[in-house]
Each structure stands twice: as C-alpha cells, then as structure tokens.
C-alpha cells in the first residue's frame, strides 16, 4: 500500500450546509428547506488554510445549496486568498421563492473568485426535471445557467441517470450546447440518503445501463462541442475510463464535518475510531491517519482476482465502483470490526479479501455489459 503521506490531497469538496430550497428525490444529503445543519464559518476558513498548507489547489463548495449559506462570499474569498481555486456546485436557486441567481449576482461571484459553475439538470423536460426536484425549478435553473455562462467562466451540468430520466440525456446535452455549457457529467444513481427510498424503482438494471452507454456515445458524436464525461462508476460500460480517485487525491467533508473518500461513499457506514471528523482533528491528520480512508486506499490498490483478470473490460473498469458495491451489498462480514481492532499498519495483510469479495457480487451486471 502506498503510504498515506504520499497521497497528495488536491481537491476538497465541502458541503457548507444541508439546507436547500429543493428536495430532490435522490439527494444523498437528504437536503430540504427544514434542514439547518451547516459547517461553522470559522471551521471552513481553518480547513481552507490547512488545505493550502497541504498543497490543495481546488475546492468545490456544495450543499445542500451553497447559495443559501450566509458566509458564502467570505469562504470564496478565503479560498482565493490562500491560492485555492473555488467551484460552485449549485441548483442556481437562491431562496424558497425559487429565485435564480441573476447576471449581476453571478458576475459578483466570479469577481470574488468562483472559477467554475456546476448545475444539476435532470432533463430537458420541465415536467421530468421537476418530478425529481419536487419544485418548479426548471425555468429558474435554466435562467441561472444563462447568467453563469454570461460571466465567461466554465459552466457544466451534472446529470444523474435514473429510470425515469436516463433516456432524456440527449435532450440535456442539447440543452447544454444551446446554453453554452462546456461539459455534461453523467453520474450513476447512488442509493444513499433520500435515494434509499427510490432504489428499487430508479436504479438502472444492466440492460438500461447498456442503453445509457449507447446514448452517451451517440451524444458525443452529435454534440462534439460538449464534453460528455461518464463518472468512474460507469467505467464498466466500456465507453471511456474515469479513474477512481476515492481517498487518492480528493476528500469529501459533509455539513457535520464528517469525512468520506468520495461522493459515492457519503453515508457508507464505517467504524472510524478517531480521525473521522475535521471538527476534532486537523485536515492533515484525517487525510493521513483515517482508518476509513486508508482502508479504501488499500482495497483499491490490491489485485482484483481471477474473475476480473479474464474480463476484456478490466483495464477500463478496474472492477467498477467500490462504494456502489458496498452500498448495495455491505462490507464483507466482520471487515470493519476487524480493521478497527488491528489498526492501519496491519491492513495490507488482513483485508485482501475485501475487494475480491466485493467484485464477485456484481457478476450478473458485469456479464450482461461485457457481452455488449
């Protein structure tokens, strides 16, 4: 295993608040208007200072909805002051009245230091988009995107593919091109947070994942001006490879100060004895000493086993998304408890079976997709 101190943290994703004017069906943070948990302003400032000392170059401010965080302008400025480039991941909605950011407000955020906007868009159809956000948000979000594009900084869209909307991807790509957004990232639905409730109805089976892959390829051909990125959990589709960077160079910090290896690991239960929160520890200590992070690193660096060696998609898939497998099937029995008992130093010898056993769980999906 590569020592944790040799893993350079390059990007932080900070959930400033759990509050959001929307209540998306799949929200991994379970955000809505009556959630008020948020990171203290002084904690965010400290994290940015410590991040700069570790060589971090990028920070993504997210939520909930970061636009409702009262100290947003301050933390953007603080990031810039220590040499970190801030991105805003947003719905574009300012308040419970569903007012979007206007051109002047978007320009102000860029003037302070925002270098990129990322918007969540689930369909080119208002009805489908709003069936997911559960409010009349399509027109306000489109207006916010127009305002962001007018600033001249890169603007991207994130599209979470679920059963109700995955066939709307071509419309979202066309919308992105029409509005001037440079990239659409296609993300696999993760059954966590509020998404647990809709897992059975919205998770894509193997045949629909295959169809999604075909739509991504067609959309790339038809809309070359838009960079269409498929997240690493979709590597198994064989349409490109996005490296898994869980605990490699990225760290997620939620609105309670808890740390996670990547977005897909949010809410994945793990018994972390000490270094699981930035409220009680420095950023450097959690990055280097967290049992959770070091366990994931070890799993990702170990060999996948013969069942994957024989697969023609292995070089692109690298067994797929570990977090997705753990969320759907759980950690192998006793692994979390055993790791807590033995400590980080013994992980290399003790947890070789974790990745191998998690790989074996998605045989049906892998078989169907590999036959494409």
Secondary structure, DSSP 8 states (H G I E B T S, - for coil): ---GGGS---EEEEE-BSB-S---TT-TT--BTT---B--HHHHHHHHHHHHHTT--EEEEESS-GGG-TTHHHHHHHHHHTT-EEEEEE-SB-STT--B--HHHHHHHHHHTEEEEEEE---SSHHHHHHHHSSS-HHHHHHHHHHHHTTTSEEEEEEEE-TTTGGGHHHHHHHHHHHT--EEEEEE----GGGGGGHHHHS--HHHHHHHHHHHHHHHHH-TTSEEEE-GGGGGGSS------BTTTEEEE-TTSBEESSGGGTT-----SS-SBTTTS-HHHHHHH-HHHHHHHHHHHS---HHHHT-TTHHHHTTS-HHHHHHHH-S-TTHHHHHHHH-GGGHHHH-HHHHHHHHGGGHHHHHHHHT-
